[in-house]
Amino acid sequence: MKAMPNPFSALVKQERKRTGMTQEELALTAGVGLRFVRDLEQGKSSLRLDKVDQVLRLFGYRTGPIRMEKPDA
């Protein structure tokens, strides 16, 4: 089953391309593995949050809690 894009994957891919980096360069610069960058950009749902933060920090972002609206019952 193919992973679904999510806000993190879209943002990372967009920022990486905007800065002209390859996936390999991003992995090296962020201190994560190439496989991790590929999984992140493809929207894998089970990634280590600390590593996601390492990548996001390069582009001036970080993860954080966002309150969800109460779903309709």
Biopython code that builds the backbone (N, CA, C, O; Angstrom):
import numpy as np
from Bio.PDB.StructureBuilder import StructureBuilder

atoms = [
    (1, "MET", "N", (0.843, -1.184, 0.000)),
    (1, "MET", "CA", (0.000, 0.000, 0.000)),
    (1, "MET", "C", (0.887, 1.247, 0.000)),
    (1, "MET", "O", (1.833, 1.342, 0.782)),
    (2, "LYS", "N", (0.583, 2.175, -0.858)),
    (2, "LYS", "CA", (1.368, 3.401, -1.001)),
    (2, "LYS", "C", (1.003, 4.401, 0.100)),
    (2, "LYS", "O", (-0.167, 4.555, 0.449)),
    (3, "ALA", "N", (2.029, 5.081, 0.643)),
    (3, "ALA", "CA", (1.801, 6.088, 1.684)),
    (3, "ALA", "C", (1.065, 7.286, 1.092)),
    (3, "ALA", "O", (1.199, 7.597, -0.092)),
    (4, "MET", "N", (0.292, 7.944, 1.935)),
    (4, "MET", "CA", (-0.469, 9.120, 1.515)),
    (4, "MET", "C", (0.322, 10.388, 1.832)),
    (4, "MET", "O", (0.921, 10.483, 2.903)),
    (5, "PRO", "N", (0.334, 11.344, 0.940)),
    (5, "PRO", "CA", (1.015, 12.611, 1.240)),
    (5, "PRO", "C", (0.394, 13.271, 2.475)),
    (5, "PRO", "O", (-0.808, 13.161, 2.716)),
    (6, "ASN", "N", (1.226, 13.949, 3.241)),
    (6, "ASN", "CA", (0.751, 14.664, 4.419)),
    (6, "ASN", "C", (1.409, 16.044, 4.423)),
    (6, "ASN", "O", (2.286, 16.307, 3.600)),
    (7, "PRO", "N", (1.000, 16.928, 5.336)),
    (7, "PRO", "CA", (1.583, 18.280, 5.328)),
    (7, "PRO", "C", (3.098, 18.289, 5.474)),
    (7, "PRO", "O", (3.765, 19.132, 4.874)),
    (8, "PHE", "N", (3.657, 17.369, 6.261)),
    (8, "PHE", "CA", (5.108, 17.320, 6.425)),
    (8, "PHE", "C", (5.795, 16.926, 5.126)),
    (8, "PHE", "O", (6.780, 17.545, 4.723)),
    (9, "SER", "N", (5.277, 15.903, 4.478)),
    (9, "SER", "CA", (5.920, 15.433, 3.249)),
    (9, "SER", "C", (5.887, 16.503, 2.170)),
    (9, "SER", "O", (6.882, 16.733, 1.482)),
    (10, "ALA", "N", (4.744, 17.154, 2.025)),
    (10, "ALA", "CA", (4.615, 18.199, 1.007)),
    (10, "ALA", "C", (5.545, 19.376, 1.309)),
    (10, "ALA", "O", (6.199, 19.894, 0.404)),
    (11, "LEU", "N", (5.607, 19.797, 2.561)),
    (11, "LEU", "CA", (6.444, 20.925, 2.948)),
    (11, "LEU", "C", (7.921, 20.621, 2.729)),
    (11, "LEU", "O", (8.645, 21.437, 2.158)),
    (12, "VAL", "N", (8.369, 19.462, 3.177)),
    (12, "VAL", "CA", (9.777, 19.105, 3.048)),
    (12, "VAL", "C", (10.181, 19.026, 1.580)),
    (12, "VAL", "O", (11.223, 19.552, 1.188)),
    (13, "LYS", "N", (9.364, 18.378, 0.782)),
    (13, "LYS", "CA", (9.682, 18.265, -0.652)),
    (13, "LYS", "C", (9.720, 19.639, -1.311)),
    (13, "LYS", "O", (10.623, 19.929, -2.096)),
    (14, "GLN", "N", (8.750, 20.479, -0.997)),
    (14, "GLN", "CA", (8.689, 21.835, -1.568)),
    (14, "GLN", "C", (9.922, 22.648, -1.159)),
    (14, "GLN", "O", (10.553, 23.285, -2.003)),
    (15, "GLU", "N", (10.260, 22.626, 0.113)),
    (15, "GLU", "CA", (11.405, 23.402, 0.602)),
    (15, "GLU", "C", (12.719, 22.857, 0.055)),
    (15, "GLU", "O", (13.617, 23.631, -0.277)),
    (16, "ARG", "N", (12.841, 21.557, -0.042)),
    (16, "ARG", "CA", (14.067, 20.955, -0.590)),
    (16, "ARG", "C", (14.267, 21.401, -2.033)),
    (16, "ARG", "O", (15.368, 21.784, -2.428)),
    (17, "LYS", "N", (13.204, 21.347, -2.807)),
    (17, "LYS", "CA", (13.305, 21.757, -4.212)),
    (17, "LYS", "C", (13.562, 23.256, -4.333)),
    (17, "LYS", "O", (14.325, 23.690, -5.196)),
    (18, "ARG", "N", (12.919, 24.053, -3.460)),
    (18, "ARG", "CA", (13.106, 25.508, -3.488)),
    (18, "ARG", "C", (14.565, 25.866, -3.237)),
    (18, "ARG", "O", (15.089, 26.804, -3.837)),
    (19, "THR", "N", (15.216, 25.123, -2.356)),
    (19, "THR", "CA", (16.612, 25.405, -2.031)),
    (19, "THR", "C", (17.597, 24.704, -2.971)),
    (19, "THR", "O", (18.810, 24.883, -2.862)),
    (20, "GLY", "N", (17.058, 23.908, -3.892)),
    (20, "GLY", "CA", (17.911, 23.258, -4.885)),
    (20, "GLY", "C", (18.678, 22.058, -4.374)),
    (20, "GLY", "O", (19.669, 21.651, -4.981)),
    (21, "MET", "N", (18.237, 21.485, -3.267)),
    (21, "MET", "CA", (18.927, 20.317, -2.707)),
    (21, "MET", "C", (18.381, 19.020, -3.285)),
    (21, "MET", "O", (17.202, 18.916, -3.623)),
    (22, "THR", "N", (19.251, 18.050, -3.390)),
    (22, "THR", "CA", (18.812, 16.700, -3.719)),
    (22, "THR", "C", (18.408, 16.022, -2.405)),
    (22, "THR", "O", (18.691, 16.535, -1.322)),
    (23, "GLN", "N", (17.760, 14.889, -2.508)),
    (23, "GLN", "CA", (17.424, 14.136, -1.295)),
    (23, "GLN", "C", (18.695, 13.739, -0.551)),
    (23, "GLN", "O", (18.732, 13.763, 0.679)),
    (24, "GLU", "N", (19.719, 13.381, -1.285)),
    (24, "GLU", "CA", (20.987, 12.998, -0.677)),
    (24, "GLU", "C", (21.607, 14.161, 0.094)),
    (24, "GLU", "O", (22.098, 13.979, 1.208)),
    (25, "GLU", "N", (21.585, 15.353, -0.498)),
    (25, "GLU", "CA", (22.134, 16.536, 0.175)),
    (25, "GLU", "C", (21.329, 16.888, 1.425)),
    (25, "GLU", "O", (21.898, 17.260, 2.451)),
    (26, "LEU", "N", (20.021, 16.770, 1.337)),
    (26, "LEU", "CA", (19.178, 17.044, 2.491)),
    (26, "LEU", "C", (19.482, 16.071, 3.626)),
    (26, "LEU", "O", (19.616, 16.482, 4.778)),
    (27, "ALA", "N", (19.590, 14.806, 3.307)),
    (27, "ALA", "CA", (19.894, 13.795, 4.322)),
    (27, "ALA", "C", (21.224, 14.103, 5.010)),
    (27, "ALA", "O", (21.315, 14.054, 6.237)),
    (28, "LEU", "N", (22.229, 14.411, 4.240)),
    (28, "LEU", "CA", (23.554, 14.709, 4.792)),
    (28, "LEU", "C", (23.523, 15.969, 5.652)),
    (28, "LEU", "O", (24.076, 15.984, 6.751)),
    (29, "THR", "N", (22.890, 17.006, 5.165)),
    (29, "THR", "CA", (22.822, 18.279, 5.887)),
    (29, "THR", "C", (22.031, 18.154, 7.185)),
    (29, "THR", "O", (22.401, 18.743, 8.201)),
    (30, "ALA", "N", (20.949, 17.391, 7.152)),
    (30, "ALA", "CA", (20.088, 17.239, 8.330)),
    (30, "ALA", "C", (20.612, 16.196, 9.311)),
    (30, "ALA", "O", (20.177, 16.153, 10.462)),
    (31, "GLY", "N", (21.537, 15.362, 8.865)),
    (31, "GLY", "CA", (22.063, 14.320, 9.741)),
    (31, "GLY", "C", (21.131, 13.130, 9.879)),
    (31, "GLY", "O", (21.089, 12.473, 10.920)),
    (32, "VAL", "N", (20.386, 12.861, 8.817)),
    (32, "VAL", "CA", (19.497, 11.698, 8.794)),
    (32, "VAL", "C", (19.864, 10.851, 7.581)),
    (32, "VAL", "O", (20.648, 11.277, 6.733)),
    (33, "GLY", "N", (19.305, 9.674, 7.503)),
    (33, "GLY", "CA", (19.588, 8.794, 6.378)),
    (33, "GLY", "C", (18.776, 9.149, 5.141)),
    (33, "GLY", "O", (17.709, 9.757, 5.228)),
    (34, "LEU", "N", (19.303, 8.760, 3.996)),
    (34, "LEU", "CA", (18.603, 8.979, 2.730)),
    (34, "LEU", "C", (17.255, 8.266, 2.739)),
    (34, "LEU", "O", (16.265, 8.812, 2.253)),
    (35, "ARG", "N", (17.207, 7.078, 3.275)),
    (35, "ARG", "CA", (15.947, 6.321, 3.346)),
    (35, "ARG", "C", (14.905, 7.102, 4.143)),
    (35, "ARG", "O", (13.727, 7.119, 3.786)),
    (36, "PHE", "N", (15.346, 7.750, 5.229)),
    (36, "PHE", "CA", (14.425, 8.538, 6.043)),
    (36, "PHE", "C", (13.831, 9.686, 5.230)),
    (36, "PHE", "O", (12.623, 9.917, 5.268)),
    (37, "VAL", "N", (14.680, 10.406, 4.494)),
    (37, "VAL", "CA", (14.199, 11.527, 3.668)),
    (37, "VAL", "C", (13.202, 11.024, 2.638)),
    (37, "VAL", "O", (12.162, 11.645, 2.420)),
    (38, "ARG", "N", (13.511, 9.919, 2.014)),
    (38, "ARG", "CA", (12.588, 9.364, 1.012)),
    (38, "ARG", "C", (11.257, 8.976, 1.646)),
    (38, "ARG", "O", (10.193, 9.277, 1.104)),
    (39, "ASP", "N", (11.322, 8.304, 2.801)),
    (39, "ASP", "CA", (10.096, 7.919, 3.497)),
    (39, "ASP", "C", (9.285, 9.150, 3.901)),
    (39, "ASP", "O", (8.062, 9.166, 3.763)),
    (40, "LEU", "N", (9.963, 10.168, 4.396)),
    (40, "LEU", "CA", (9.291, 11.403, 4.814)),
    (40, "LEU", "C", (8.592, 12.067, 3.636)),
    (40, "LEU", "O", (7.427, 12.450, 3.743)),
    (41, "GLU", "N", (9.284, 12.206, 2.524)),
    (41, "GLU", "CA", (8.701, 12.850, 1.348)),
    (41, "GLU", "C", (7.573, 12.032, 0.733)),
    (41, "GLU", "O", (6.701, 12.588, 0.063)),
    (42, "GLN", "N", (7.578, 10.735, 0.949)),
    (42, "GLN", "CA", (6.520, 9.881, 0.405)),
    (42, "GLN", "C", (5.339, 9.747, 1.359)),
    (42, "GLN", "O", (4.351, 9.088, 1.032)),
    (43, "GLY", "N", (5.432, 10.369, 2.538)),
    (43, "GLY", "CA", (4.305, 10.381, 3.456)),
    (43, "GLY", "C", (4.178, 9.175, 4.351)),
    (43, "GLY", "O", (3.078, 8.868, 4.812)),
    (44, "LYS", "N", (5.281, 8.473, 4.613)),
    (44, "LYS", "CA", (5.213, 7.326, 5.517)),
    (44, "LYS", "C", (4.640, 7.785, 6.858)),
    (44, "LYS", "O", (5.037, 8.825, 7.384)),
    (45, "SER", "N", (3.717, 7.016, 7.400)),
    (45, "SER", "CA", (2.990, 7.451, 8.597)),
    (45, "SER", "C", (3.709, 7.177, 9.905)),
    (45, "SER", "O", (3.335, 7.749, 10.929)),
    (46, "SER", "N", (4.717, 6.334, 9.914)),
    (46, "SER", "CA", (5.401, 6.010, 11.170)),
    (46, "SER", "C", (6.878, 6.403, 11.089)),
    (46, "SER", "O", (7.746, 5.582, 10.794)),
    (47, "LEU", "N", (7.130, 7.674, 11.359)),
    (47, "LEU", "CA", (8.493, 8.198, 11.346)),
    (47, "LEU", "C", (8.840, 8.756, 12.725)),
    (47, "LEU", "O", (7.957, 9.184, 13.467)),
    (48, "ARG", "N", (10.104, 8.751, 13.056)),
    (48, "ARG", "CA", (10.547, 9.305, 14.333)),
    (48, "ARG", "C", (10.406, 10.820, 14.317)),
    (48, "ARG", "O", (10.936, 11.501, 13.438)),
    (49, "LEU", "N", (9.684, 11.331, 15.299)),
    (49, "LEU", "CA", (9.404, 12.756, 15.380)),
    (49, "LEU", "C", (10.673, 13.582, 15.552)),
    (49, "LEU", "O", (10.767, 14.681, 15.005)),
    (50, "ASP", "N", (11.654, 13.075, 16.303)),
    (50, "ASP", "CA", (12.893, 13.825, 16.488)),
    (50, "ASP", "C", (13.633, 14.006, 15.168)),
    (50, "ASP", "O", (14.249, 15.046, 14.935)),
    (51, "LYS", "N", (13.573, 13.002, 14.312)),
    (51, "LYS", "CA", (14.229, 13.113, 13.011)),
    (51, "LYS", "C", (13.451, 14.024, 12.064)),
    (51, "LYS", "O", (14.047, 14.745, 11.263)),
    (52, "VAL", "N", (12.128, 13.994, 12.153)),
    (52, "VAL", "CA", (11.317, 14.924, 11.363)),
    (52, "VAL", "C", (11.702, 16.349, 11.754)),
    (52, "VAL", "O", (11.874, 17.210, 10.891)),
    (53, "ASP", "N", (11.837, 16.594, 13.062)),
    (53, "ASP", "CA", (12.248, 17.919, 13.531)),
    (53, "ASP", "C", (13.627, 18.315, 13.008)),
    (53, "ASP", "O", (13.842, 19.477, 12.664)),
    (54, "GLN", "N", (14.562, 17.372, 12.941)),
    (54, "GLN", "CA", (15.891, 17.673, 12.409)),
    (54, "GLN", "C", (15.796, 18.218, 10.992)),
    (54, "GLN", "O", (16.477, 19.182, 10.643)),
    (55, "VAL", "N", (14.954, 17.603, 10.184)),
    (55, "VAL", "CA", (14.792, 18.029, 8.796)),
    (55, "VAL", "C", (14.065, 19.371, 8.737)),
    (55, "VAL", "O", (14.490, 20.275, 8.018)),
    (56, "LEU", "N", (12.972, 19.506, 9.489)),
    (56, "LEU", "CA", (12.194, 20.743, 9.454)),
    (56, "LEU", "C", (13.004, 21.948, 9.910)),
    (56, "LEU", "O", (12.831, 23.048, 9.384)),
    (57, "ARG", "N", (13.888, 21.750, 10.886)),
    (57, "ARG", "CA", (14.704, 22.855, 11.403)),
    (57, "ARG", "C", (15.542, 23.514, 10.309)),
    (57, "ARG", "O", (15.783, 24.721, 10.355)),
    (58, "LEU", "N", (15.976, 22.752, 9.352)),
    (58, "LEU", "CA", (16.777, 23.310, 8.255)),
    (58, "LEU", "C", (16.019, 24.386, 7.483)),
    (58, "LEU", "O", (16.621, 25.289, 6.901)),
    (59, "PHE", "N", (14.704, 24.280, 7.484)),
    (59, "PHE", "CA", (13.877, 25.202, 6.716)),
    (59, "PHE", "C", (13.141, 26.202, 7.605)),
    (59, "PHE", "O", (12.265, 26.930, 7.138)),
    (60, "GLY", "N", (13.505, 26.234, 8.900)),
    (60, "GLY", "CA", (12.908, 27.198, 9.808)),
    (60, "GLY", "C", (11.564, 26.776, 10.385)),
    (60, "GLY", "O", (10.769, 27.629, 10.778)),
    (61, "TYR", "N", (11.302, 25.492, 10.443)),
    (61, "TYR", "CA", (10.049, 24.973, 10.983)),
    (61, "TYR", "C", (10.338, 24.016, 12.135)),
    (61, "TYR", "O", (11.478, 23.598, 12.340)),
    (62, "ARG", "N", (9.291, 23.675, 12.883)),
    (62, "ARG", "CA", (9.369, 22.625, 13.895)),
    (62, "ARG", "C", (7.981, 22.026, 14.066)),
    (62, "ARG", "O", (6.981, 22.644, 13.700)),
    (63, "THR", "N", (7.926, 20.850, 14.611)),
    (63, "THR", "CA", (6.639, 20.223, 14.878)),
    (63, "THR", "C", (6.078, 20.760, 16.186)),
    (63, "THR", "O", (6.819, 21.272, 17.025)),
    (64, "GLY", "N", (4.797, 20.643, 16.352)),
    (64, "GLY", "CA", (4.169, 21.088, 17.587)),
    (64, "GLY", "C", (2.725, 20.641, 17.645)),
    (64, "GLY", "O", (2.146, 20.242, 16.635)),
    (65, "PRO", "N", (2.146, 20.707, 18.834)),
    (65, "PRO", "CA", (0.753, 20.283, 18.983)),
    (65, "PRO", "C", (-0.211, 21.291, 18.370)),
    (65, "PRO", "O", (-0.043, 22.503, 18.512)),
    (66, "ILE", "N", (-1.189, 20.784, 17.708)),
    (66, "ILE", "CA", (-2.236, 21.605, 17.111)),
    (66, "ILE", "C", (-3.569, 21.047, 17.587)),
    (66, "ILE", "O", (-3.870, 19.875, 17.364)),
    (67, "ARG", "N", (-4.347, 21.863, 18.224)),
    (67, "ARG", "CA", (-5.645, 21.409, 18.735)),
    (67, "ARG", "C", (-6.570, 21.108, 17.557)),
    (67, "ARG", "O", (-6.712, 21.900, 16.625)),
    (68, "MET", "N", (-7.184, 19.946, 17.638)),
    (68, "MET", "CA", (-8.149, 19.535, 16.614)),
    (68, "MET", "C", (-9.535, 19.965, 17.059)),
    (68, "MET", "O", (-9.854, 19.947, 18.248)),
    (69, "GLU", "N", (-10.344, 20.345, 16.102)),
    (69, "GLU", "CA", (-11.726, 20.665, 16.427)),
    (69, "GLU", "C", (-12.440, 19.376, 16.794)),
    (69, "GLU", "O", (-12.111, 18.306, 16.282)),
    (70, "LYS", "N", (-13.394, 19.481, 17.660)),
    (70, "LYS", "CA", (-14.159, 18.316, 18.078)),
    (70, "LYS", "C", (-14.948, 17.779, 16.876)),
    (70, "LYS", "O", (-15.715, 18.517, 16.257)),
    (71, "PRO", "N", (-14.761, 16.503, 16.550)),
    (71, "PRO", "CA", (-15.497, 15.963, 15.407)),
    (71, "PRO", "C", (-16.996, 15.892, 15.689)),
    (71, "PRO", "O", (-17.420, 15.720, 16.832)),
    (72, "ASP", "N", (-17.775, 16.026, 14.645)),
    (72, "ASP", "CA", (-19.229, 15.900, 14.790)),
    (72, "ASP", "C", (-19.580, 14.471, 15.152)),
    (72, "ASP", "O", (-19.039, 13.526, 14.577)),
    (73, "ALA", "N", (-20.475, 14.315, 16.092)),
    (73, "ALA", "CA", (-20.862, 12.970, 16.539)),
    (73, "ALA", "C", (-22.128, 12.516, 15.878)),
    (73, "ALA", "O", (-22.597, 11.408, 16.137)),
]
sb = StructureBuilder()
sb.init_structure("model")
sb.init_model(0)
sb.init_chain("A")
sb.init_seg("    ")
for serial, (resi, resn, name, xyz) in enumerate(atoms, 1):
    if name == "N":
        sb.init_residue(resn, " ", resi, " ")
    sb.init_atom(name, np.array(xyz, "f"), 0.0, 1.0, " ", f" {name:<3s}", serial, name[0])
structure = sb.get_structure()
